[in-house]
Amino acid sequence: MAPGNVQDNARNPASAPIMTGKDVVLFDCDGVLVDSEPISLATLVDVLDHYGAPLDLAEVAARFTGRSSAAPIEHIRSETGRDITAEFKPFFYERLFARYDVELQKTDDIEDVLNALRRRNVAFCISSSSSVQRLERTMAVTGLGHWFGTDIYSADFVKNGKPAPDLFLYAADKMGFRPEQAVVIEDSVAGVKAAVAAGMTCIGYVGGGHYAEDRKIAAARLYEAGADVVFDGMRDIAVLISQG
């Protein structure tokens, strides 16, 4: 699919430019800033199998994309009766970070989007279901950390992760903006639902490697969840931001 084609499926395309009246953009990280989901989902398949609660890759993607580590921990508990809360992250991260160091890449053209926001003097931050530890490793490996400084907000900071709106509301407040001033860029159904629940405009992104086989279906799911527009190329999102 050519980049940007999926935007034509918008249910309610805005008559005004999507950035009109918007002063801050909240980026999801995995699957948006970095193409990490194929790595993390494959690693999670192996980890669930290790703990005796196996799921195939499609099931893992459907259940856990965009969710915090609480979701697979609860799955393991329900399947095995074991509470592995204390050991899950160290075990998972040891395997995940070894692959990050070799495989992790920032999303193509993501810096075009960040530059477009800077030119418009629009603030931006990260609002991710990932832990602080994982976000720090991601920023270090990809070199994206200098764009965000300390404006990085994790599901670690709130009680309820996505699809609850807590993280987006928390991040917008910390950045000094009201929900209606914010735009969220998300790749997951859970994330889009969280943005909608927070009262924020949402740009869906389906260009990540985890959607390589079914971008049209993924876009339809994000629209169904409430995304205002969906793209499969960051260059198109940069153009959208530049246009206002």
C-alpha positions in Angstrom: 0.0 0.0 0.0 1.3 3.4 -0.9 2.0 5.6 2.1 -1.0 7.8 3.1 -3.6 5.9 1.2 -5.4 4.7 4.3 -6.4 8.3 5.2 -9.1 8.1 2.5 -11.0 5.7 4.7 -11.7 8.3 7.4 -15.3 8.1 8.6 -15.5 11.8 9.5 -12.7 13.7 7.9 -12.3 17.1 9.6 -13.3 20.1 7.5 -10.5 22.2 9.3 -6.8 21.2 9.4 -6.3 18.7 12.1 -3.7 20.8 13.9 -5.9 23.9 14.2 -6.1 24.9 17.8 -3.7 22.2 18.9 -0.6 23.0 20.9 0.9 19.6 22.0 1.4 16.2 20.4 1.5 13.1 22.5 3.5 10.3 20.9 3.0 6.6 21.7 6.5 5.0 21.4 6.4 1.4 20.4 5.1 1.1 16.8 5.1 4.9 16.4 8.4 6.4 17.2 10.2 3.1 16.8 9.5 -0.1 14.9 9.7 -2.3 18.0 6.5 -4.2 18.0 7.6 -7.2 15.8 10.6 -7.6 18.2 8.6 -7.3 21.4 5.7 -9.4 20.3 8.0 -12.2 19.1 9.9 -12.0 22.4 6.7 -12.1 24.4 5.6 -15.3 22.5 8.8 -17.0 23.8 8.3 -15.6 27.3 4.7 -16.8 27.6 5.7 -20.2 26.4 8.5 -20.3 29.1 5.9 -19.6 31.8 3.5 -22.2 30.6 0.9 -19.9 29.1 1.6 -20.1 25.4 -0.2 -18.0 22.7 0.7 -17.8 19.0 1.9 -14.5 17.5 -1.5 -13.4 16.2 -3.1 -13.9 19.6 -0.2 -12.1 21.4 -0.6 -9.2 19.0 -4.3 -9.0 19.4 -4.3 -9.2 23.2 -1.2 -7.2 24.1 -0.3 -4.5 21.5 -0.4 -1.2 23.2 -0.9 -2.6 26.7 1.4 -2.5 29.7 3.2 -5.5 31.1 0.3 -6.0 33.6 -1.7 -7.6 30.7 0.6 -10.6 30.0 1.3 -11.0 33.7 -2.4 -11.4 34.3 -2.7 -13.8 31.4 0.0 -16.0 33.0 -1.7 -15.8 36.4 -5.1 -16.8 34.9 -3.6 -19.7 32.9 -1.1 -21.1 35.5 -2.1 -19.7 38.9 1.4 -18.2 39.3 2.0 -14.6 40.2 5.2 -13.8 38.4 4.9 -10.0 38.8 8.3 -9.6 40.4 10.2 -11.7 37.9 8.4 -10.9 34.7 10.1 -7.7 33.6 13.7 -8.8 34.4 13.2 -12.0 32.5 11.4 -10.3 29.5 13.7 -7.4 29.3 16.9 -9.4 29.3 15.7 -11.1 26.1 14.1 -8.0 24.6 17.0 -5.7 25.1 19.5 -8.1 23.7 17.4 -8.0 20.5 16.9 -4.2 20.7 20.7 -3.7 20.7 20.9 -5.5 17.3 17.5 -5.0 15.7 15.7 -1.9 16.9 15.3 1.0 14.5 13.5 4.3 14.7 10.5 4.7 12.4 11.3 5.9 8.9 10.8 9.7 8.6 9.8 10.2 12.2 12.3 13.0 12.5 10.4 14.8 9.6 7.4 14.8 12.0 9.4 16.1 14.9 11.0 18.8 12.8 7.6 19.8 11.5 6.3 20.2 15.0 9.3 22.3 16.0 8.8 24.6 13.0 5.3 25.2 14.1 6.4 25.7 17.8 4.1 22.8 18.8 5.2 21.0 22.0 5.5 17.2 22.0 6.2 14.4 24.4 6.1 10.6 24.8 3.1 9.0 26.4 3.8 5.2 26.3 2.6 2.0 27.9 6.2 1.0 28.2 8.0 1.2 31.5 10.6 3.9 32.2 13.3 1.3 32.0 12.2 0.2 28.5 11.8 3.8 27.3 15.2 4.7 28.4 16.7 1.8 26.6 14.7 2.6 23.5 15.9 6.3 23.4 19.5 5.3 23.9 19.5 2.6 21.2 17.7 4.8 18.6 19.2 8.1 19.4 15.8 9.8 19.7 16.2 10.8 23.4 17.5 14.3 22.6 14.2 15.2 21.0 12.2 14.6 24.2 14.5 15.4 27.1 12.5 14.8 30.3 9.2 15.0 28.5 8.7 11.2 28.6 5.7 9.7 30.4 5.2 6.1 31.2 2.3 3.9 32.2 4.5 3.5 35.4 3.2 6.9 36.4 -0.5 6.2 36.5 -2.8 3.6 38.1 -4.7 2.5 34.9 -3.0 1.9 31.6 -4.4 2.2 28.1 -7.3 1.9 27.1 -8.0 4.1 30.1 -7.3 7.8 29.5 -5.2 8.2 32.6 -1.7 8.4 30.9 -2.7 10.9 28.2 -4.5 13.1 30.7 -1.5 13.0 33.0 1.0 13.8 30.2 -1.0 16.7 28.9 -1.4 18.1 32.3 2.4 17.8 33.0 3.0 19.5 29.6 0.7 22.4 30.6 -2.2 21.8 28.2 -5.9 20.9 28.3 -7.1 17.7 26.6 -8.7 19.6 23.7 -5.4 21.2 22.9 -3.7 17.8 22.4 -3.2 15.4 19.4 -2.3 11.8 20.1 -0.4 9.7 17.5 -1.1 6.0 18.2 -0.8 2.6 16.5 -3.0 0.4 18.8 -6.7 0.1 19.4 -6.1 0.4 23.1 -4.2 3.6 22.6 -6.8 5.1 20.2 -9.5 4.3 22.7 -7.5 6.0 25.5 -7.1 9.1 23.3 -10.8 9.2 22.6 -11.7 8.7 26.3 -9.3 11.6 27.1 -11.1 13.9 24.7 -8.1 14.3 22.4 -7.8 14.3 18.6 -6.1 11.1 17.4 -4.0 10.3 14.4 -3.6 6.6 13.8 -0.4 5.1 12.4 -0.3 1.7 10.8 3.1 1.8 9.1 4.9 -0.4 11.7 6.3 -3.8 10.9 3.6 -5.6 13.0 1.0 -4.4 10.5 3.0 -5.3 7.3 0.5 -8.0 6.2 -2.8 -6.2 6.9 -2.5 -2.4 6.9 -6.0 -1.9 5.6 -7.5 -4.1 8.3 -5.4 -2.4 10.9 -6.5 1.0 9.7 -10.2 0.0 9.8 -9.7 -1.2 13.4 -8.2 2.2 14.4 -11.0 4.1 12.7 -13.5 1.8 14.5 -11.8 2.6 17.8 -12.2 6.4 17.1 -9.2 7.6 15.2 -9.8 10.9 13.3 -7.5 9.9 10.5 -5.0 7.1 9.8 -1.8 7.0 7.9 0.8 4.4 7.1 3.7 6.8 6.4 5.3 9.3 8.7 6.1 11.6 5.8 2.3 12.1 5.3 1.9 12.9 9.0 4.7 15.5 8.7 2.8 17.1 5.7 -0.4 17.1 7.7 1.3 18.9 10.6 2.9 21.4 8.2 -0.4 22.2 6.6 -2.0 23.0 10.0 
